Amino acid sequence: MGLMFIFAANNRIMWSSIFYGIADLFENYLFMPFNLLRAMESWWMSNTVNWMFFVIGVIASIYWMGELKKYSDNGEEDKSISSHSYL
């Protein structure tokens, strides 16, 4: 019984140290660029990641609307009310 308790305690310590190690990796190393951006004085520069995502989203939307217009102009789009067999 005593050996089993020691194994369980060591196993719990091992797992907690793994999760603390993962937390340390993210908080102290992988999120360092975001901490640097947060510490900047300029609002515009500190939101560069948000602006990049916004620009990528706008470009993707423009591309997608162009593709939809191309299919609509070619007459390939089925505009009937029940365009799917399950409707």
N, C-alpha and C positions, 0 to 999 in steps of 0.2 A: 504494500500500500504506500509506503514512504517513497519508494523508487518511482512509482507512478505519479505521485504528487510533484516530485522534483522534475520529472519529464514534462508534465503539464505546465509547470511554472516556467521552465526553460523555453518551451514551445511558445507560450504567450509572450515572453520577452523577445523571442526571435521575431515573431510576427509584428509586434509593436515597433521594434527597431527597423524593420523593413518599411513600414508605413511612415515612420518618422524620417527615414532616409529619403523616401519619395517626396515628402513634404519639403524637406530641406533642399532637394534638387530643384523643385519648382520655385520655391519662394526666394532662394538666394542666387540662383543661376539663370534659370530659363525665363523668369519674369523680370530680369534686370533691365532689358531695353524699355519695358513698360514703366518701370520705376523711374528711369531717366526721363522719359517723356512726361511723366506726371510731375516731376520736379521742375520742369521748365517754366519760365515766367510768361511766355507767350501762349495764349489760348490757341491760336491758329497752329502753331508748331506742335503743341502737345496733343492735338487731335489729328495728326497726320494719318494714323492708321484708320480712323473713321473716314477721313476724306478719301483714302485709297479704296476702301470698300464701297463708298458711295460712287466713285468714278467707275469702278469695275461694274457695279450694278447698272449704272446708266448706259454704259457701252453694251452690256449684255442685253438690256431692254431694247435699245435701238437696233441691234442685230436681229433680235427675235421678231420685232415688228416688221423689219425688212423682209424676213423670211415669210412671215404670214402674208404680207402684201404680195410677194412673188407668187405664192400658191393661189391667192385670191385672184390675181390678174390672169393666171393661166387657166382658171376655171376648174382646178383640180379639187377644190374644197366642196364637200357635200353640204349644202345649206338647207337640206330638207329638215322638217320638224323632227322626224324620227330617223336620224342618220345612223343609229346603231340598231342592231337586230334585237337587242334586249329591251329597247324602249317600246 
